[in-house]
Amino acid sequence: MTPITPTRLVTHAYDTGGARAIQDELFALYAEIYADQLSDPFYSVERFADRFVGHSGRSGFLLVTGRIDDELIGYAYGGPLGAATQWWNGLREEVPPDVVAEDGSRTFALNEIMVKEGWRRRGIARSLHDTLLADRPERRATLLVDPANTAAKAAYLSWGWQLLGHLQPFSDAPIYDALVVDLPLSHRAAG
Ligand SMILES: CC(C)(COP(=O)(O)OP(=O)(O)OC[C@H]1O[C@@H](n2cnc3c(N)ncnc32)[C@H](O)[C@@H]1OP(=O)(O)O)[C@@H](O)C(=O)NCCC(=O)NCCS
């Protein structure tokens, strides 16, 4: 596939208020991308919207959208884990306490990243990912990926993320791979 040139992919960053102002557009793209899984309650648009409300309400929340010719074709968002976060509660392995110790500024959680099907394998997710994480003050980032999601997992591993353990955040959620990467990133998206 031909990489999208930066002049065609227009990225834009939004804080909480900005993201919530375009949330219907975000939910519509989610519904399109996850169309095959929407009948599973965990993946329903309603549950996604609930999670979005929680994630976007965090101080330090950041959304990066990608548009081509004004059409939303992907986005990524996340925010810092609070000092009292429950993020690591579902971790299934025993790890030294300092591995999962949070102070409110240590770890940025990447909650969502998605790219519309017809635009994949052109480096767009990488561009969104790198833009989202480029200027973060946190010292590391974390995310959860379903190990069955081979495309996403391959992407993260190729971008330098590493497996920390396995984690089930809710009882009806999959058992995810919990990945981490040090910030700042040691690579940046190719121009
Ligand atoms: C995962 C996703 C965001 C990747 O988006 P993308 O724009 O295609 O990603 P990129 O073009 O930046 O790909 C980066 C790398 O990921 C890997 N990758 C992406 N899709 C892949 C696939 N289908 N099979 C194997 N590797 C894949 C490759 O290493 C790729 O680099 P390469 O094209 O140079 O080989 C996209 O497939 C998607 O939106 N999936 C549905 C939503 C989702 O699962 N989100 C992640 C939730 S954890």
The ligand as an SDF file (V2000), in Angstrom:
LIG
                    3D

 48 50  0  0  0  0  0  0  0  0999 V2000
   -5.1210   -1.9870   14.4000 C   0  0  0  0  0  0  0  0  0  0  0  0
   -5.3840   -0.8320   13.4270 C   0  0  0  0  0  0  0  0  0  0  0  0
   -5.6720    0.4320   14.2170 C   0  0  0  0  0  0  0  0  0  0  0  0
   -4.1120   -0.6320   12.5730 C   0  0  0  0  0  0  0  0  0  0  0  0
   -4.3750    0.4880   11.7070 O   0  0  0  0  0  0  0  0  0  0  0  0
   -3.4870    0.7330   10.3850 P   0  0  0  0  0  0  0  0  0  0  0  0
   -3.6690    2.1550    9.9910 O   0  0  0  0  0  0  0  0  0  0  0  0
   -3.7670   -0.3190    9.3890 O   0  0  0  0  0  0  0  0  0  0  0  0
   -2.0230    0.5290   10.9630 O   0  0  0  0  0  0  0  0  0  0  0  0
   -0.6620    0.9110   10.2350 P   0  0  0  0  0  0  0  0  0  0  0  0
   -0.8650    1.0560    8.7480 O   0  0  0  0  0  0  0  0  0  0  0  0
   -0.0660    2.0540   10.9720 O   0  0  0  0  0  0  0  0  0  0  0  0
    0.1150   -0.4460   10.4650 O   0  0  0  0  0  0  0  0  0  0  0  0
    1.2200   -0.4990   11.2670 C   0  0  0  0  0  0  0  0  0  0  0  0
    1.7150   -1.9410   11.3740 C   0  0  0  0  0  0  0  0  0  0  0  0
    0.7540   -2.7610   12.0310 O   0  0  0  0  0  0  0  0  0  0  0  0
    0.9020   -4.1030   11.5740 C   0  0  0  0  0  0  0  0  0  0  0  0
   -0.3550   -4.4930   10.9710 N   0  0  0  0  0  0  0  0  0  0  0  0
   -1.4230   -3.7100   10.7010 C   0  0  0  0  0  0  0  0  0  0  0  0
   -2.4140   -4.4470   10.1920 N   0  0  0  0  0  0  0  0  0  0  0  0
   -1.9640   -5.7030   10.1260 C   0  0  0  0  0  0  0  0  0  0  0  0
   -2.5370   -6.9260    9.6710 C   0  0  0  0  0  0  0  0  0  0  0  0
   -3.7770   -6.9910    9.1940 N   0  0  0  0  0  0  0  0  0  0  0  0
   -1.7940   -8.0430    9.7750 N   0  0  0  0  0  0  0  0  0  0  0  0
   -0.5500   -8.0080   10.2720 C   0  0  0  0  0  0  0  0  0  0  0  0
    0.0560   -6.8650   10.7010 N   0  0  0  0  0  0  0  0  0  0  0  0
   -0.6510   -5.7450   10.6300 C   0  0  0  0  0  0  0  0  0  0  0  0
    2.0280   -4.0890   10.5620 C   0  0  0  0  0  0  0  0  0  0  0  0
    3.2160   -4.3000   11.2730 O   0  0  0  0  0  0  0  0  0  0  0  0
    1.9340   -2.6530   10.0720 C   0  0  0  0  0  0  0  0  0  0  0  0
    3.0950   -2.1990    9.4560 O   0  0  0  0  0  0  0  0  0  0  0  0
    3.3330   -2.5170    7.8870 P   0  0  0  0  0  0  0  0  0  0  0  0
    2.0570   -2.1440    7.1660 O   0  0  0  0  0  0  0  0  0  0  0  0
    4.4920   -1.6230    7.5460 O   0  0  0  0  0  0  0  0  0  0  0  0
    3.6350   -3.9720    7.7890 O   0  0  0  0  0  0  0  0  0  0  0  0
   -6.5490   -1.1790   12.4700 C   0  0  0  0  0  0  0  0  0  0  0  0
   -6.3580   -2.4840   11.9460 O   0  0  0  0  0  0  0  0  0  0  0  0
   -7.9220   -1.0920   13.1220 C   0  0  0  0  0  0  0  0  0  0  0  0
   -8.5320   -0.0180   13.1930 O   0  0  0  0  0  0  0  0  0  0  0  0
   -8.4650   -2.2270   13.6050 N   0  0  0  0  0  0  0  0  0  0  0  0
   -9.8070   -2.2150   14.2280 C   0  0  0  0  0  0  0  0  0  0  0  0
   -9.8060   -1.4990   15.5670 C   0  0  0  0  0  0  0  0  0  0  0  0
   -8.7900   -2.1160   16.5080 C   0  0  0  0  0  0  0  0  0  0  0  0
   -8.6510   -3.3370   16.5930 O   0  0  0  0  0  0  0  0  0  0  0  0
   -8.0800   -1.2480   17.2690 N   0  0  0  0  0  0  0  0  0  0  0  0
   -7.0760   -1.6810   18.2120 C   0  0  0  0  0  0  0  0  0  0  0  0
   -7.7110   -2.0380   19.5120 C   0  0  0  0  0  0  0  0  0  0  0  0
   -6.4780   -2.5630   20.7070 S   0  0  0  0  0  0  0  0  0  0  0  0
  1  2  1  0
  2  3  1  0
  2  4  1  0
  2 36  1  0
  4  5  1  0
  5  6  1  0
  6  7  2  0
  6  8  1  0
  6  9  1  0
  9 10  1  0
 10 11  2  0
 10 12  1  0
 10 13  1  0
 13 14  1  0
 14 15  1  0
 15 16  1  0
 15 30  1  0
 16 17  1  0
 17 18  1  0
 17 28  1  0
 18 19  1  0
 18 27  1  0
 19 20  2  0
 20 21  1  0
 21 22  1  0
 21 27  2  0
 22 23  1  0
 22 24  2  0
 24 25  1  0
 25 26  2  0
 26 27  1  0
 28 29  1  0
 28 30  1  0
 30 31  1  0
 31 32  1  0
 32 33  2  0
 32 34  1  0
 32 35  1  0
 36 37  1  0
 36 38  1  0
 38 39  2  0
 38 40  1  0
 40 41  1  0
 41 42  1  0
 42 43  1  0
 43 44  2  0
 43 45  1  0
 45 46  1  0
 46 47  1  0
 47 48  1  0
M  END
$$$$
